[in-house]
Amino acid sequence: MMKKLKRLIISFFTACYEAHRLSVAVLETLRTVISTLRSTLFCTRGATALFLGFATIPLFGFVGLAVDASRGYMVKSRLSHALDAAGLAGGRVFFSDTRDADINMYFDVNFPPGYMDSTVTGPLIRAVNDDELLLLEARATIPTRFMHLFNIDTLTVSATAEVKRRTQIIEVVMAIDMSGSMTSSAGGGQSRIQAARNAATEMINILYGDNATKDLLKIGLVPWNAKVNVRREGTSYNSALTTSVSVPDFVNPLTGTVQSELYYANNSPVPLLSAPPSNWRGCVFNRYLNNGIADDDADIHLYEHSSPTGDWQGWEPVGPEGGPVSGGTCSLSVNGGECTPCLNRGITPLNNVKQTILDAVGDLTSPTGNTNIPQGLGWAWRVLRPGAPFDEAEVAPQFPRQQAIILLTDGENYGGNGDGYKAVFGTGSGAGSGMNPRLLALAANIKASGVQIYTIQFANNGTALQTLMQSVATEPESPFYQYAPDADALRDVFREVANNLSELRLSK
């Protein structure tokens, strides 16, 4: 008889801890126990019946223990589910000011207050390992139904969840508008360029955390206005170090003349069609053919491109005022200042040193000139390309790689005599009708290469600019296209981009 009761008790507890059959198992086992006791009591006499009467007391104690244990298991299961949901929600806004609030909201939705009369402590939220890991922990205390008869009034269960950033290589280039309108106010006592510096700095700090370097993270910077200073930032130009090399005869696409030499400046990553003068800052003209054939436009393609007039051999240097260094002049007084000077700051190639990119962003001062979005986007793409003209991108990455361009502008394409297209599309806002299709073709080629494009329309709510930036972006909505009306909104946008680039995943 005792062996039979022992087997029943063991089977009862085994069933209680089978999650997928918990409730059914409890009921079925209770029925079996009651049925066995009933039949045994009615068929026994004397001492046996007395013994069974006493044995019933601990037996029902075990039954009560199992019922309370099953309630604890269900609370723990619900608690774990709620933490997982909250952790994923927090991961999506890992670096946002609203992260903890979002975590608590998702937790409350999935674990309603008072669930099974429980009292919850948490969730406790911790970011560890330089913000590489998000830890969540919570405890729930429930009153017992039967175990209080044995002076056990409550049960406490706990659960944890982890959200970890995915191991991947991130290579990102920020293409920041440095046109004259970026000196305008962004609200909060900041100019637009100040707001851009602050927001970009925060994104860098988010991605690097407390680390001075990160092996799997590289960031570059391309300042742009009507042109791009293509020299490597930190390298001064020395005309005495300019060299020439002989090449097979080719037709200069810009002048139509035949030449057999290319020039290399000490600070230029690209070959030049003419030798720059001593006051060259580092700007070049776009490589274009204005014949209406998109496939002939070299600057909408990555680097080298063949045209009907021969291969594009190099770039034509731009004078310090924005005019060509060989033939023609461009005065700052032309057409009310359309001939804008070359920017002082050059390109910061991809690198994994936090302070280097922070210094480059901090040096974004004195915006000037017109807006040539294709120039900024095109050179950002070249910075990301493994190999010439910049070679800092990983050639054969050991981990999954995500490449991205963050393109920020506060205005539409605007042509000028000294811009990257030499006013071939006209001057003023009318030049956009020719520059916009080139921008869209360039963006399509970039996206086809696997590079993600984040576009930020800053402090300019024009619908035409919105349509253009949505078309350039990887997708026409957040996080790839965003409108930031002021400095505070711009900071939030850069935070969201940082979250998206981090790409968090649930690890436990």
C-alpha positions as CSV (number, residue, x, y, z in Angstrom):
1,M,0.0,0.0,0.0
2,M,2.7,2.5,1.0
3,K,4.6,1.8,-2.2
4,K,1.6,2.6,-4.2
5,L,1.1,5.9,-2.4
6,K,4.8,6.7,-2.9
7,R,4.6,6.1,-6.6
8,L,1.5,8.4,-6.8
9,I,3.3,11.2,-5.0
10,I,6.4,11.0,-7.2
11,S,4.2,11.0,-10.4
12,F,2.3,14.0,-9.0
13,F,5.4,16.2,-8.5
14,T,6.8,15.1,-11.9
15,A,3.7,16.2,-13.6
16,C,3.6,19.5,-11.8
17,Y,6.9,20.7,-13.4
18,E,5.9,19.8,-16.9
19,A,5.2,23.3,-18.2
20,H,3.2,22.4,-21.2
21,R,0.8,20.1,-19.3
22,L,0.9,21.7,-15.9
23,S,-2.7,22.4,-15.2
24,V,-4.0,19.1,-16.6
25,A,-1.3,17.1,-14.8
26,V,-2.3,18.6,-11.4
27,L,-6.0,17.9,-11.9
28,E,-5.4,14.3,-13.1
29,T,-3.1,13.5,-10.3
30,L,-5.4,14.9,-7.7
31,R,-8.2,12.7,-9.1
32,T,-6.0,9.6,-8.9
33,V,-5.0,10.3,-5.3
34,I,-8.5,10.9,-4.2
35,S,-9.8,7.8,-6.0
36,T,-7.1,5.7,-4.5
37,L,-7.7,6.9,-1.0
38,R,-11.5,6.4,-1.3
39,S,-11.2,2.8,-2.5
40,T,-8.5,2.0,0.1
41,L,-10.5,3.4,3.1
42,F,-13.6,1.6,2.2
43,C,-11.9,-1.8,1.9
44,T,-9.7,-1.6,5.0
45,R,-10.4,-2.3,8.6
46,G,-8.9,-1.4,12.0
47,A,-5.3,-0.4,12.2
48,T,-4.9,0.0,8.5
49,A,-7.7,2.5,8.3
50,L,-6.3,4.4,11.2
51,F,-2.8,4.5,9.6
52,L,-4.3,5.8,6.3
53,G,-6.2,8.5,8.2
54,F,-2.9,9.8,9.6
55,A,-1.1,9.4,6.3
56,T,-3.7,11.6,4.7
57,I,-2.5,14.7,6.5
58,P,1.0,14.9,5.0
59,L,-0.4,13.7,1.7
60,F,-2.6,16.7,1.4
61,G,0.3,18.8,2.6
62,F,2.1,17.6,-0.5
63,V,-0.9,18.3,-2.6
64,G,-1.0,21.9,-1.3
65,L,2.7,22.3,-1.9
66,A,2.3,21.2,-5.5
67,V,-0.6,23.6,-6.1
68,D,1.5,26.6,-4.7
69,A,4.5,25.4,-6.7
70,S,2.5,25.3,-9.9
71,R,1.3,28.9,-9.3
72,G,4.9,29.9,-8.7
73,Y,6.0,28.3,-12.0
74,M,3.2,30.1,-13.9
75,V,4.3,33.5,-12.4
76,K,7.9,32.8,-13.3
77,S,7.0,31.9,-16.8
78,R,5.0,35.0,-17.3
79,L,7.8,37.1,-15.7
80,S,10.4,35.7,-18.1
81,H,8.2,36.4,-21.1
82,A,7.6,40.0,-19.9
83,L,11.3,40.6,-19.4
84,D,12.2,39.2,-22.9
85,A,9.6,41.5,-24.5
86,A,10.8,44.5,-22.4
87,G,14.5,43.7,-23.3
88,L,13.7,43.7,-27.0
89,A,11.9,47.0,-26.7
90,G,14.8,48.5,-24.8
91,G,17.2,47.1,-27.4
92,R,15.5,49.0,-30.2
93,V,16.0,52.3,-28.3
94,F,19.2,51.3,-26.5
95,F,20.7,54.8,-26.3
96,S,17.5,56.8,-26.2
97,D,16.4,58.9,-23.2
98,T,13.1,56.9,-23.3
99,R,14.8,53.5,-23.1
100,D,14.0,52.7,-19.5
101,A,10.4,54.1,-19.8
102,D,9.8,51.9,-22.9
103,I,11.2,48.9,-21.0
104,N,8.8,49.4,-18.1
105,M,5.9,50.0,-20.4
106,Y,6.4,46.7,-22.3
107,F,7.0,44.9,-19.0
108,D,3.7,46.2,-17.5
109,V,1.8,45.2,-20.7
110,N,3.1,41.6,-20.6
111,F,3.0,41.3,-16.8
112,P,-0.1,43.1,-15.6
113,P,0.1,44.5,-12.0
114,G,-1.4,42.1,-9.5
115,Y,-1.0,39.1,-11.8
116,M,-2.0,36.0,-9.6
117,D,-1.9,38.4,-6.6
118,S,1.9,38.9,-7.1
119,T,4.0,41.8,-6.0
120,V,6.8,42.7,-8.4
121,T,10.2,44.2,-7.7
122,G,11.8,45.6,-10.9
123,P,12.6,45.4,-13.7
124,L,16.1,46.4,-12.7
125,I,18.0,47.7,-15.7
126,R,21.8,47.7,-16.1
127,A,24.0,48.4,-19.1
128,V,27.4,46.8,-18.8
129,N,30.6,46.1,-20.9
130,D,30.7,49.6,-22.3
131,D,27.1,49.5,-23.2
132,E,27.5,46.2,-25.2
133,L,25.1,44.4,-23.0
134,L,21.7,45.3,-21.4
135,L,20.7,43.3,-18.4
136,L,17.2,43.1,-17.0
137,E,16.1,41.4,-13.7
138,A,12.8,41.2,-11.9
139,R,11.3,39.3,-8.9
140,A,7.7,38.5,-8.1
141,T,6.4,37.5,-4.7
142,I,3.1,35.6,-4.4
143,P,1.0,34.6,-1.4
144,T,0.6,30.9,-0.8
145,R,-2.7,29.1,-0.7
146,F,-1.8,26.0,1.2
147,M,1.8,26.3,2.3
148,H,0.9,29.0,4.8
149,L,-0.5,26.2,6.9
150,F,3.1,25.2,7.4
151,N,4.2,28.8,8.2
152,I,5.3,29.5,4.6
153,D,3.3,32.6,3.6
154,T,4.9,33.6,0.3
155,L,6.9,32.3,-2.6
156,T,9.4,34.4,-4.5
157,V,10.5,33.7,-8.1
158,S,12.9,35.7,-10.3
159,A,13.8,36.0,-14.0
160,T,16.5,37.7,-16.1
161,A,17.0,38.7,-19.7
162,E,20.0,39.9,-21.7
163,V,20.1,42.0,-24.9
164,K,23.5,42.1,-26.7
165,R,24.8,44.0,-29.7
166,R,25.5,41.7,-32.7
167,T,29.1,41.1,-33.6
168,Q,29.5,42.9,-36.9
169,I,31.8,45.3,-38.7
170,I,30.3,48.8,-38.9
171,E,31.8,51.3,-41.4
172,V,30.0,54.6,-41.6
173,V,30.7,57.9,-43.2
174,M,29.1,61.2,-42.2
175,A,28.5,63.6,-45.1
176,I,27.8,66.9,-43.4
177,D,26.5,70.0,-45.3
178,M,28.8,72.9,-44.8
179,S,27.0,75.4,-47.1
180,G,26.5,79.0,-45.9
181,S,22.9,78.4,-44.6
182,M,24.3,76.1,-41.9
183,T,25.3,79.3,-40.0
184,S,21.5,80.0,-39.5
185,S,19.9,79.3,-36.1
186,A,18.8,75.8,-35.1
187,G,17.1,77.0,-31.9
188,G,18.3,76.7,-28.4
189,G,21.0,79.3,-29.0
190,Q,22.8,77.0,-31.5
191,S,23.6,77.5,-35.2
192,R,22.8,74.6,-37.5
193,I,26.5,73.6,-37.8
194,Q,26.8,73.7,-34.0
195,A,23.8,71.4,-33.7
196,A,25.2,69.1,-36.3
197,R,28.6,68.9,-34.4
198,N,26.9,68.2,-31.1
199,A,24.5,65.5,-32.5
200,A,27.3,63.8,-34.5
201,T,29.6,63.9,-31.4
202,E,26.9,62.2,-29.3
203,M,26.4,59.5,-31.9
204,I,30.2,58.8,-31.9
205,N,30.2,58.6,-28.1
206,I,27.3,56.2,-28.3
207,L,28.9,53.9,-30.8
208,Y,32.3,53.9,-29.1
209,G,31.1,54.0,-25.5
210,D,34.1,54.4,-23.1
211,N,36.5,52.7,-25.6
212,A,39.3,54.8,-27.2
213,T,39.3,52.4,-30.2
214,K,37.1,49.6,-31.5
215,D,38.3,47.0,-33.9
216,L,34.9,46.5,-35.5
217,L,33.9,50.1,-35.8
218,K,35.3,52.7,-38.3
219,I,33.9,56.2,-38.9
220,G,34.8,58.7,-41.6
221,L,33.8,62.3,-42.3
222,V,33.2,64.2,-45.6
223,P,32.4,67.9,-45.2
224,W,30.9,69.4,-48.4
225,N,29.3,72.5,-49.8
226,A,29.5,73.3,-53.5
227,K,32.6,71.2,-53.6
228,V,34.6,68.7,-51.5
229,N,38.1,69.2,-50.3
230,V,39.4,65.7,-51.2
231,R,42.8,65.9,-49.4
232,R,43.3,63.7,-46.4
233,E,42.6,65.8,-43.4
234,G,45.8,66.5,-41.4
235,T,48.1,66.5,-44.5
236,S,49.2,69.9,-45.7
237,Y,49.7,70.5,-49.4
238,N,53.2,71.1,-50.7
239,S,53.4,72.1,-54.3
240,A,57.1,71.1,-54.4
241,L,56.1,67.5,-53.8
242,T,53.7,67.4,-56.8
243,T,54.8,64.7,-59.3
244,S,53.8,63.8,-62.8
245,V,53.5,60.4,-64.5
246,S,53.4,59.6,-68.2
247,V,50.3,57.8,-69.4
248,P,49.0,56.8,-72.8
249,D,47.4,59.8,-74.7
250,F,43.9,60.5,-73.6
251,V,41.3,63.2,-74.2
252,N,40.7,65.4,-71.2
253,P,37.0,65.2,-70.8
254,L,36.8,68.7,-69.4
255,T,38.9,70.6,-71.9
256,G,38.7,68.3,-75.0
257,T,42.5,68.5,-75.3
258,V,44.8,65.5,-75.7
259,Q,47.3,65.0,-72.9
260,S,49.7,62.3,-71.7
261,E,50.4,63.2,-68.1
262,L,48.7,62.9,-64.8
263,Y,49.7,64.7,-61.6
264,Y,49.9,63.6,-58.0
265,A,49.9,66.0,-55.1
266,N,51.4,64.9,-51.8
267,N,48.0,65.2,-50.0
268,S,45.6,64.0,-52.8
269,P,44.2,60.5,-52.9
270,V,43.3,60.9,-56.6
271,P,45.2,61.7,-59.8
272,L,44.9,65.2,-61.2
273,L,44.5,66.5,-64.7
274,S,46.8,69.5,-64.1
275,A,49.3,70.5,-61.6
276,P,47.8,72.5,-58.7
277,P,49.2,75.9,-57.8
278,S,50.9,76.6,-54.5
279,N,47.7,77.9,-52.9
280,W,45.6,74.8,-53.8
281,R,43.4,73.8,-50.9
282,G,42.3,70.4,-52.2
283,C,39.1,70.8,-54.1
284,V,38.3,69.2,-57.5
285,F,35.5,69.4,-60.0
286,N,33.0,66.6,-60.5
287,R,33.7,64.3,-63.5
288,Y,30.7,64.7,-65.7
289,L,29.6,64.6,-69.3
290,N,26.7,66.9,-70.1
291,N,25.3,64.8,-72.9
292,G,22.2,63.5,-71.3
293,I,23.5,59.9,-71.2
294,A,23.5,58.8,-67.6
295,D,26.0,56.0,-68.1
296,D,28.5,58.5,-69.3
297,D,28.4,60.5,-66.0
298,A,31.5,59.3,-64.2
299,D,30.7,60.7,-60.8
300,I,27.5,58.7,-60.4
301,H,29.6,55.6,-60.6
302,L,32.1,54.5,-58.0
303,Y,35.5,55.3,-59.4
304,E,36.8,54.5,-62.9
305,H,34.5,54.8,-65.8
306,S,34.8,54.6,-69.6
307,S,33.2,57.3,-71.7
308,P,32.9,57.8,-75.5
309,T,35.9,60.2,-75.3
310,G,38.1,57.7,-73.3
311,D,38.7,56.7,-69.8
312,W,38.2,59.2,-67.0
313,Q,41.8,59.6,-65.9
314,G,41.6,62.0,-63.1
315,W,40.0,65.1,-61.6
316,E,40.5,68.8,-62.4
317,P,41.8,70.8,-59.4
318,V,39.7,73.8,-58.2
319,G,41.3,77.1,-57.3
320,P,41.0,78.5,-53.8
321,E,38.1,80.7,-54.9
322,G,36.4,77.9,-56.7
323,G,37.6,78.5,-60.2
324,P,39.6,76.1,-62.4
325,V,43.4,76.3,-61.8
326,S,44.1,75.9,-65.6
327,G,42.1,78.3,-67.7
328,G,39.4,80.7,-66.7
329,T,38.9,82.7,-63.5
330,C,36.2,82.9,-60.9
331,S,35.8,85.9,-58.7
332,L,33.9,85.9,-55.4
333,S,31.9,88.8,-56.7
334,V,30.4,86.9,-59.7
335,N,26.6,86.7,-59.5
336,G,26.4,87.7,-55.9
337,G,28.8,85.2,-54.4
338,E,28.0,82.1,-56.4
339,C,31.7,81.4,-56.8
340,T,32.4,80.0,-53.4
341,P,35.8,79.1,-51.9
342,C,37.0,75.6,-51.3
343,L,36.5,74.4,-47.8
344,N,39.4,74.4,-45.4
345,R,38.7,70.9,-44.1
346,G,39.5,67.8,-46.0
347,I,38.2,64.2,-45.8
348,T,38.8,62.1,-42.7
349,P,39.0,58.5,-44.0
350,L,37.6,55.6,-42.1
351,N,39.4,54.9,-38.8
352,N,38.7,53.2,-35.5
353,V,40.2,55.9,-33.2
354,K,37.5,57.7,-31.4
355,Q,39.4,60.9,-30.7
356,T,40.4,61.3,-34.3
357,I,36.8,61.4,-35.6
358,L,35.7,63.6,-32.6
359,D,38.4,66.1,-33.5
360,A,37.4,66.1,-37.1
361,V,33.7,66.8,-36.2
362,G,34.8,69.5,-33.8
363,D,36.6,71.3,-36.6
364,L,33.4,71.7,-38.6
365,T,33.3,75.5,-38.5
366,S,32.8,78.5,-40.8
367,P,30.2,77.1,-43.3
368,T,30.2,78.9,-46.7
369,G,29.0,78.5,-50.2
370,N,26.3,76.7,-52.1
371,T,24.8,73.2,-51.9
372,N,25.9,70.4,-54.2
373,I,24.5,67.2,-52.6
374,P,25.9,64.8,-55.2
375,Q,29.4,66.0,-54.4
376,G,29.1,65.1,-50.7
377,L,27.3,61.8,-51.3
378,G,29.7,60.7,-54.1
379,W,32.9,61.3,-52.0
380,A,31.3,59.6,-49.0
381,W,30.9,56.5,-51.2
382,R,34.5,56.6,-52.3
383,V,35.6,56.7,-48.7
384,L,33.7,53.5,-48.1
385,R,35.1,51.7,-51.1
386,P,37.8,49.1,-50.4
387,G,40.8,50.2,-52.5
388,A,41.4,53.4,-54.3
389,P,41.1,56.3,-53.8
390,F,40.8,55.5,-50.1
391,D,41.9,52.1,-48.8
392,E,40.8,52.1,-45.2
393,A,37.7,49.9,-45.7
394,E,38.0,46.2,-44.9
395,V,38.8,44.3,-48.1
396,A,37.9,40.8,-46.8
397,P,35.9,41.3,-43.5
398,Q,36.0,38.3,-41.1
399,F,32.5,39.2,-39.8
400,P,29.3,40.5,-41.3
401,R,29.7,44.1,-42.4
402,Q,27.3,47.0,-42.5
403,Q,28.3,50.1,-44.5
404,A,26.4,53.2,-44.2
405,I,26.4,56.9,-45.2
406,I,24.7,59.5,-43.1
407,L,23.8,62.5,-45.4
408,L,22.8,65.7,-43.6
409,T,21.6,68.8,-45.5
410,D,19.5,71.9,-44.8
411,G,18.9,72.9,-48.4
412,E,18.2,71.9,-52.0
413,N,20.8,71.7,-54.8
414,Y,21.9,75.1,-55.8
415,G,24.3,75.8,-58.7
416,G,27.1,78.3,-58.9
417,N,30.0,79.2,-61.2
418,G,32.6,77.7,-58.9
419,D,30.8,74.6,-57.8
420,G,31.7,71.0,-58.6
421,Y,29.8,71.2,-62.0
422,K,31.2,74.6,-63.1
423,A,27.6,75.9,-63.5
424,V,27.1,73.6,-66.4
425,F,23.5,73.1,-65.1
426,G,23.0,76.8,-64.6
427,T,23.2,78.9,-61.4
428,G,20.9,79.3,-58.5
429,S,17.9,77.0,-57.6
430,G,17.3,76.3,-61.3
431,A,20.4,74.1,-61.4
432,G,18.6,71.5,-59.3
433,S,16.7,70.3,-62.4
434,G,19.9,68.9,-63.7
435,M,21.7,68.0,-60.4
436,N,18.7,66.2,-58.8
437,P,18.6,63.3,-61.5
438,R,22.3,62.8,-61.0
439,L,21.9,62.6,-57.3
440,L,19.1,60.0,-57.6
441,A,21.2,58.0,-60.1
442,L,24.2,58.1,-57.8
443,A,22.1,57.1,-54.8
444,A,20.6,54.1,-56.7
445,N,24.1,52.9,-57.5
446,I,25.2,53.3,-53.9
447,K,22.3,51.3,-52.6
448,A,22.7,48.6,-55.2
449,S,26.3,48.1,-53.9
450,G,24.8,47.2,-50.4
451,V,25.5,50.5,-48.7
452,Q,22.7,51.9,-46.6
453,I,21.9,55.6,-46.9
454,Y,20.5,57.6,-44.0
455,T,19.2,61.0,-45.0
456,I,18.5,63.9,-42.6
457,Q,16.5,66.9,-43.7
458,F,17.5,69.5,-41.2
459,A,15.7,72.8,-40.3
460,N,14.1,73.0,-43.8
461,N,10.6,71.6,-44.2
462,G,10.4,72.1,-48.0
463,T,8.3,69.4,-49.6
464,A,10.5,69.2,-52.7
465,L,13.6,68.5,-50.5
466,Q,11.6,65.9,-48.6
467,T,10.7,64.1,-51.7
468,L,14.3,64.2,-52.9
469,M,15.8,63.0,-49.6
470,Q,13.2,60.2,-49.2
471,S,14.2,58.9,-52.7
472,V,17.9,59.1,-51.9
473,A,17.5,57.2,-48.6
474,T,17.5,53.4,-48.3
475,E,13.8,53.6,-47.3
476,P,11.5,56.7,-47.3
477,E,10.8,56.5,-43.6
478,S,12.5,56.3,-40.2
479,P,15.2,55.5,-39.5
480,F,16.6,56.0,-43.0
481,Y,14.8,59.2,-43.8
482,Q,14.2,61.7,-41.0
483,Y,13.2,65.3,-40.7
484,A,14.8,67.3,-37.8
485,P,13.3,70.8,-37.4
486,D,15.7,71.9,-34.7
487,A,18.8,71.0,-32.6
488,D,16.9,68.8,-30.1
489,A,15.3,66.8,-32.9
490,L,18.6,66.4,-34.7
491,R,20.1,64.9,-31.5
492,D,17.3,62.4,-31.3
493,V,17.7,61.5,-35.0
494,F,21.4,60.8,-34.5
495,R,20.6,58.6,-31.5
496,E,18.1,56.6,-33.5
497,V,20.7,56.1,-36.3
498,A,23.2,54.9,-33.7
499,N,20.6,52.4,-32.3
500,N,19.9,51.2,-35.8
501,L,23.6,50.7,-36.7
502,S,24.1,48.8,-33.4
503,E,21.4,46.3,-34.3
504,L,20.8,44.7,-30.9
505,R,19.6,41.1,-30.5
506,L,18.3,39.0,-27.6
507,S,21.1,36.7,-26.4
508,K,19.5,35.0,-23.4
